[in-house]
Amino acid sequence: MKASRIERLISALQDTEFSLLALNPGASLTYLTGLNFHRMERPIVLWIGVDGKIAVTLPTLEIAKLSLAPMDIKAFPYSDDPQTWQKAFQEAARYLNFRQAVIGVEPNNLRVLEYRFLESAFPEARFHNADHILSPIRMIKEEGEVAAMCKAVQIAQSALQATLPIIKPGVTEKEVASELTIQLLRAGSHPQLPFYPIVASGPNSANPHAVPSDRALKAGDFLVIDWGALYDGYCSDLTRTFSIGDIDPELEKVYSLVEKANENGILAVQPGKTAGSVDQAARRVIQAGGFGEFFTHRTGHGLGMEAHEPPYLYQENDQPLLPGMTFTIEPGIYLPEKGGVRIEDNVLVTDSGRECLTNLPRCLQKLG
Amino acid sequence: MKASRIERLISALQDTEFSLLALNPGASLTYLTGLNFHRMERPIVLWIGVDGKIAVTLPTLEIAKLSLAPMDIKAFPYSDDPQTWQKAFQEAARYLNFRQAVIGVEPNNLRVLEYRFLESAFPEARFHNADHILSPIRMIKEEGEVAAMCKAVQIAQSALQATLPIIKPGVTEKEVASELTIQLLRAGSHPQLPFYPIVASGPNSANPHAVPSDRALKAGDFLVIDWGALYDGYCSDLTRTFSIGDIDPELEKVYSLVEKANENGILAVQPGKTAGSVDQAARRVIQAGGFGEFFTHRTGHGLGMEAHEPPYLYQENDQPLLPGMTFTIEPGIYLPEKGGVRIEDNVLVTDSGRECLTNLPRCLQKLG
């Protein structure tokens, strides 16, 4: 399966400006080869030529991993002395034998570390963003990928349900996050979670990317929990917002708006519509309710091997939705110092509309 | 405390070519400001000027975090539409008001994503590696940093001890890794582990960076466990190798050599000696025993906020050791298809020699 992905990529390269792609460790490299490398202080680059040559520059101690790949990969290893690294890149360049090439890279992944080595190994080359070649392949999920995501959703949902009983006034955000993490592992998530859970209560919930703190939950709080699991290399990413005891009627109203925006966003998903139109469908509800300025982020992001990947659901994005795309729908309203609400689901575009992969209740649940 | 770090950095900048540092999310940014940002698809750059100006380009939804920093940071926010990002970088550049500057960056951290924005915002600037400014500050640990590392060691050691009882023939590598991860959290590690445990048995242990598999342990195996905890932002990183039942006498000999190499490496740590001399002290033992070619990596790496950071202990490194540096000592021997051994400890350079922060037994323990 992996071999056919790389073949598809190589055939997609034929009609482009690219002679060569240079990928460092990350989701695309793993997607194409099945190999996992760390992105650390030692630069690793996988080379894929339009002529079908596949090579890798890597530390000697990583060579054993290459036998796990379902294709031949020519290795150009180097030692732990950084003085030897440039030579390994130059040898790879000689083998690949492209000079005035346009080389495709992933700007969100490639670091200046690798980039400097690429520049010296290919002094006459130009380096261009290759996202528009890789994304269309990775965005359309195969059946096996969707199955892994469904399992990641299931794990995340069970883990939350196993965590709810400990949530009550007096418990801290960190304690909830820690218990939820343990439950994610017990439920079968890979321990390398797609991201560490966000558990944000009271005023902290007004910060969409809050880090769990020592704040103890108390009555009247909103409690935002944003969490996900990793299964077989694929992510889930959910958010639910709870109330601790009774809350202010203004906050209840805010909750209803977000609930309605989430529903509208999900229903707007249709093949052929744009990513932007889904954002607009969710945003319209919040704007009409008078809270537009407090919905400070896009409606969602693609989800798959990475917790954030294309397509991104922001207003201006005219990317058409296609069957097989998977992404989050996660409108929110954040009232500084008062609290915030976000409700996040994971959606698959189907031939006829959408399938919502997540099914935990979306209505306001009172805890504690 | 954080404010004084950034003041120290700014005063160190006075004597350099740099007018400005541009840091993206990662350990140095957190070290200097106490702030944690994700390194995701939205570029975030913290700017530190030699004139004392501090600014940040970031998504609007992250602005709330800035109030946690113990210094004033001028924000240049942008929206979720990528078309707006360049403008935020240009506005920051105008505020910072350096033109033909040399701008310091961290090549191991900065991505081509941010780099392209930097280049357009500062078209007349040159971008140079600033590791030699940041590393000397970060390499020398403060008392509080060492205390956090000691706690991270303690957590890792307790977690392993709590995991040992489940290790016996028939249990898989993944099951051991999963239990160890849960025990790390129960013992108090931050859930964002410095790295996911390596649990490698039998022939898999010959791969220094093996990923836990479904292989079941069996008698005669070496079992390499490489794990660490994160506490208050600081890492521990240990390795122990066990035997499952009785093992081949050749493997026992290999174990003894690695044990001796580890001891020799630790004893070689002295302020004023070089990082390379520690590698040589460990390597000499393995070479004399006839297994030099199977010790395929350096003897160790710096440890602190990052699981791998300077100083790196490779043969050729003439970096002098200084009191306050912390690093691993982890010689290994890897016999393809037979198995591997690695014994890894965490060491602090003191005024008079070294202190070993880890103290789990290093002799060969038989399990199962």
Interface residues (C-beta under 8 A of the other chain):
Chain A: N36 F37 H38 M40 E41 P59 T60 L61 E62 A64 K65 S79 D80 D81 Q83 V105 E106 P107 N108 N109 L110 R111 V112 L113 Y115 R116 F127 A177 S178 T181 I182 L185 R186 H190 P191 Q192 L193 F195 Y196 P197 A206 N207 P208 H209 A210 V211 T296 H297 R298 H301 H308 E309 Y312 Y314 Q315 E316 N317 P336
Chain B: N36 F37 H38 M40 E41 P59 T60 L61 E62 A64 K65 S79 D80 D81 Q83 V105 E106 P107 N108 N109 L110 R111 V112 L113 Y115 R116 F127 A177 S178 T181 I182 L185 R186 H190 P191 Q192 L193 F195 Y196 P197 A206 N207 P208 H209 V211 T296 H297 R298 H301 H308 E309 Y312 Y314 Q315 E316 N317 P336
